């Protein structure tokens, strides 16, 4: 037998044994025999490197350490699905009713029921059956290339069996089983090494390791549940048929699935899975219902970039009892003081919880929470854990009531609570280190000044080491420069240069981004745009009194007073002035406050997909002409712009006789208005 023939034989045998071990959980040979075959293959490939291929079982582990993850543009967006928050059987009925109404169906609809895994969504791209790329979901449009790390997951085939597709993108979830999670943590503790917080974070953190060798040490699994881009393969008629086909290709597909008909069967599946949720070998936070027929899926289409043919039906929030060991106060970006219960660690909602929010002093009084109390803690999905109740009968004799401090625990400034406000706030503003960190992070955010690379860890160092004391210090080259940044922990010279370049690039911005970046309370992106459009220049905004601010669309008394108060503080004005001196700039104009724009007073609603521009671009152009773009259709709506796959908003517009523009009409009207 030639080397090539033996290598091919070994690969086939090892793949079969791996599939039996990792996917079927039914090993057919001892580990020692498997290791012997694996070593033989490694030796043969070492002697004949010309025969080494990317889909060889030996290529699962290792690879060079990555400098960073390469962005991957998804050929087909990885969209999220709607969540049904009604955790009772009526939640299933709600979805079934929406589907039948949308289809004008009188009979029962056939559905596929699956589990909603608590892991990391991944897109696997196979070309002619060979795995060529793996990417995270990212923002749905663009993810990160994590191919090397995905190759370390043994249950993911590097080569599909009997798959004739030119391109087959498989969507699924990488997860860590509870057994593997516990075993890994036990080994880490024995070695005195850090442990993983929970299975989900273990999966996500492993896949986003820059060193594939480290990722390979984490025990991960995968379930396929759908498709992305497909070329050269005739799809089955149903979603269940797709999953059966994926399983036949050698991909792991969860066996806890069922094809059912009608709302009653959906609810029964939900109840059945809930009953054995804790016995499952992995974490889930609900089930997923999908219309089984691909033809009906196409007919239903999408609304707000969510498929109308699928829904995630969550389980009730999980609750556990634990003890409040202490109550500490955290200071947020805007100075809000939030009491946080320091808990005896408890496993709830799929993770170990040791902190839970108490929201504010009033909430503590209403719930009568004392330090030392036994409390009910709830964690629903990714929501911050909270204390929902107290077992007063278990209160110990030494339990202590909580008293809100009168001085900020971070900077010592006076704490006040405005009339009608539930939250106490620190008056330290930009002088408070806690607010300073968050103010800088907000200022650097993608939708604000967009300073790429300026994240939590770097900001922590810059503030904790007293390098930065205000926002303006970011742009002072005597303070933040290549030498300063390169001298920080875990900061190489190349990374430092990237930050310097990002700071320089961010200096040229827009007035609305700058206003939003300042972190003025109650001033979000939309209000910042309205202010910039109305006043046209920053000085006018800073000098405006409440009366003038109230003339801006959608600015009410609370927002107006917040803006007045912000610019009424001398240190805030000083920071703005320093930023301008240091080169932060934007284009200014006379403002629209004294002129009528072509679409002033008109309210638009956008629905469906536009071919020539994004919805954000259409919204921006309409707002630039004075229009208001709302999220829902009402009697006050003047026009609805309907693109492809327009959903319920179009139906609502037709019911209310609201004029509807197609994309061609929108483009024509925009051109006419922009000329005037």
Secondary structure, 3 states (H helix, E strand, C coil): CCHHHHHHHHHHHHHHHHHHHHHCCCCCCCHHHHHHHHHHHHHHHHHCHHHCCCCCHHHCCCCCCCCCCCEEECCCCCCCCEEECCCCHHHHHHHHHHHHHHHCCCCCCEEEEEEEECCEEEEEEEECCEEEEEEECCCCCEEEECHHHHCCCCCCCCECCCCCCCEEEEEEEEECCHHHHHHHHHHHHHCCCCCCCCHHHHHHHHHCCCCHHHHHCCCCEEEEEEEEEEECCCCCCEHHHHHHHHHHCCCCCCCCCEEEEHHHHHHHHHHHHHHCHHHCCCCEEEEEEEECEHHHHHHHCEECCEECCEEEEECCCEEEEEEEEEEEEEECCCCEEEEEEEEEEEEECCEEEEEEECCCHHHHHHHCCEECCEEEEEECCCCCCEEEEECHHHCCCCCEECCCCCECCCCCCEEECCCCCCCEEECCHHHCHHHHHHHHHHHHCCCCCCCCCCCHHHHHHHHHCCCCCCHHHHHCCCCCCHHHHHCCCCCCHHHHHHHHHHHHHHCEECHHHHHHHCCCCCCCHHHHHHHHHHHCCHHHHHHCCHHHHCCCCCCCHHHHHHHHHHHHCHHHHHHHHHHHHCCCEECCCCCCCCCCCCCCCCEEEEECECCCCCHHHHHHHHHHCCCEEECCCCCCCCEEEECECCCHHHHHHHHCCCEEECHHHHHHHHHHHHHC
